[in-house]
Amino acid sequence: MRTVFYILTVMALIALAFWSYQENYETRKALNDADGARGEIQQAHARLGVLRAEWAYLNRPSRLLDLVEFNFDRLGLLPMAPEQFGNIDQIAYPSEPLLPILNPVDVSDTGDQP
Amino acid sequence: MIRIPLRPLARILDARQKGENPDAIERENKRLRHEDMQAMSRARAEGRLLVLGLFFFCAFAVVGVRMGGLATSDPVEPRSATYGSPISAARADIVDRNGNLLATNFDTHALYAQPLHMIDPQGAADGLVKIFPDLDHSRLIKDFNGERKFLWIRKKISPEQMQAVHNIGDPGLLFAPREMRLYPNGSLAAHIMGGASFGKEGVAAAEVIGVAGVEKYFDDYLRDPANGATPLELSIDLTVQAASERILYGGMKLMNAKGATSVLMDVHTGEVISVVSLPDFDPNDRPRPATTGDQSDSPLFNRSVQGVYELGSVFKIFTVAQAVDLGFVNPSTIIDTKGPMRVGGFNIGEFRNKNYGKLSVSDIIVQSSNRGTGRMALEIGSKRQKSFLDAMGFFEPTPFEIVEAAGGRPLLPKRWTDLSSVTISYGHGLSSSPMHLAAGYSAIANGGRAVTPTLLKKTSVPKGPRIMSEEAARAARGMLRKAVTKGTASFGEVEGYAVGGKTGTADKPKPTGGYYDDKVIATFASMFPAHDPKYVLIVTLDEPVETSGDKPRRTAGWTAVPVAAEMIRRIAPLLGMRPTVEPQTLADITLTSSN
C-alpha cells in the first residue's frame, strides 16, 4: 500500500513538473508575442503620427490658398462671402417634366395638294 | 516535573532534634528552586534571541542579495505588468477647436561626431559642408583633429540629409534619435504656439521643452506622459486664424503700418477665436530674441498681449456705459462739450481743436468728444471709475493662457486724480493691451457680465460677475452702432452684420517722454451684430498712415476701420454667421390727444 502511495506521489510530482515547465514556456512565448505586438503598435503609432503631421502639413491654409489660386481656371473658388448665404425660398422648385404626348395631331395636311 | 518539597519531613525532624531552625531549610530550598527557575528562563530567552537573530540575519541577507542583484543587472521594463495602452512618452499634440493639428511631434535625428573613430576627418568635413553649407569648414577640421572626443554637429536633420551623411560613410559620424516639435502650419498662430526647443540632451534621447506661448504655459501638462494621448484643445479656429492673418497682413501693408494686431473673441465665453500679431515668425525656426533696440520691433513681440499702449477713444464707451449704469445720463441726455475745460491745471481739448457745443450722450460717442466723456467722468468720480475698470480687468495682466500674457501689465497712473479720471475717460493715461480691450468690449456686448479671455476650448463657462446693468449695456451697444452708421467709424459698415464699434487714435509715447506728432496707434474695437453680439473684434495698427488723399491720414477711421470691416466681411461667414436684417427701432409713439 505504502509503495503504491509513493509511486503515485512521484508520478504526480513528475506530472506537475512537466506542467509547470510547459506553463513557463507558454508564458514566455505569450510575453514575447505581447512585446512584438506592442512594438508593432508603437511603430504604427509613430507612422500614424507622421501621417497626421503630413496631412496637416499638406492641408495648411497657405498651401490650400496657393492651390486654389493655381487652379482657379478649373475650380473657380473664391473666399466665402456674406452674399453666398441664401434662403431656402430663394431656390426654385424643379420644373415639372412635360407630360408625354399620347395622341399626336398632324398639323400639316397633304390632302389638298395635287 | 518533580519538585523537591520545600520542607522535607526527614530533614525537619532532624533539625528539630538538633534544635536548629527548620525554617532555614525551607529558605535554603526556596533559594535553590529559584536559582533553577532563573537558569531555565535564561536558557529559554537565549534560545529565543538566537532564533530572532537568525531570522533577522536571513531577512537582511535576502534584502542584501536582492539589492546586489538589482545593482549588478541591467534594468528591464516589467514585461507582464502593463495593462491597456502603454504610456506614451511623447509630448501631447495641440489642436484647434475643430481638431486640426497645430503642433505635433516628429521623429528625426541629431548628428554627432566622435573624432576618435573617424577614418578621414578631412573628407568628412568636406562632405558635411557640402550638405550643410552654413557649417564652418575650418572649425570642423579643427574639432575633428583636436582633443575632442564628442561633438554635436546638427540638432535636427531631415531624412534626405541623413541619407547624404550616410553616403559620406565615415564611422565617426553618428545619429541620435530625436523627437522634434513640428508646427505644420508654419507661421500660422506663431505667437500662440511660441515654440519648443531641447532641454537636457543625451545621445539616446532629448527632452522637448516649450520656450514660449502656449507651449511654455502648458509645459507641465504637455510633458505629462498621462496626457500623451489627449491633445490640448485650443479655442483658436484654424480657418478663421488663417483668414485673419491674411487680411490683417494686407491691411497692414496697405496702411503702411509697421505692426498690427487683432483679437477676435466670443463675447459669452471669452474664448479667443483668433489672435494675430504681425510681424510674426515661424515657430519651427524661432528667431533669437532681440538683445538690442526696441523689443516691440522684434517679430517675437506679441502685440495682442504685450503691446501695452494708451488705446485712445475706444475707452469712451466704458465711461458712457458706467454713467448710464449709474443713472446719471441716458443716450439722449444733452451735455455741453463747449471749451475751455480746465482740470487740474490742464486744458482738455478736442481732436483738431474742434468745438462740438451741446451734444447728446449718444452723439458724444458718435463724434468722439473728449470733453463730453470728461464731464461724465468727473460726475462718476475717480473711485467708481477705478472699481468699474478694475472689474473689467484693466488693472491686472490678462489671464490669457500664453506665457507672454503675464508680461502685459497695464500701466496705471500712480495717483488717480481728477485729471487722470478725465484723461482715462477718453483712453489716455491708462495703457492696456488689445486683449484687455477685447474683454472689456465683450462685457458690453454680452449684456454686462465680465468675461475672462481664454485660449482653451470651453464647453460651458460660468457667467461672470455683473459689472453693469443689461440696459446700460444695451444703450452702449446702440451708441456703438451709431458710431458706425453715422460717426467716425463709417467705413466699418458691413452689410448684413450690423457692426457696432468705436475708433481710437492715440499718439505713441516717445521712449524719452512726451508723444510723437506723426506716430499713432489706431484701434477699432467692434462687435457684431450690434443688436445681438456674438463676437468682439479688436484691430490695432501700429503707426499706420493712409496716403491716398492730399494729406497723410492717420486716424483709426481711415486706417484700422476699413481693415476691420474687411476682416468681418470675410470672417463672419467662416464663423457660420448668416447676414441678418437689423431690427429697426420702432418709431416713437407720441400721444397727440388725450380724448
Interface residues (C-beta under 8 A of the other chain):
Chain A: T27 L31 A34 D35 R38 I41 Q42 H45 A46 G49 V50 R52 A53 W55 A56 Y57 N59 R60 P61 S62 L65 P79 M80 A81 P82 Q84 F85
Chain B: R79 S80 T82 P86 S88 A90 N100 L101 T104 N105 F106 D107 L182 P184 N185 G186 L188 L238 T239 A242 A243 R246 V494 E495 G496 Y497 R569 R570 A572 P573 L574 R578 P579
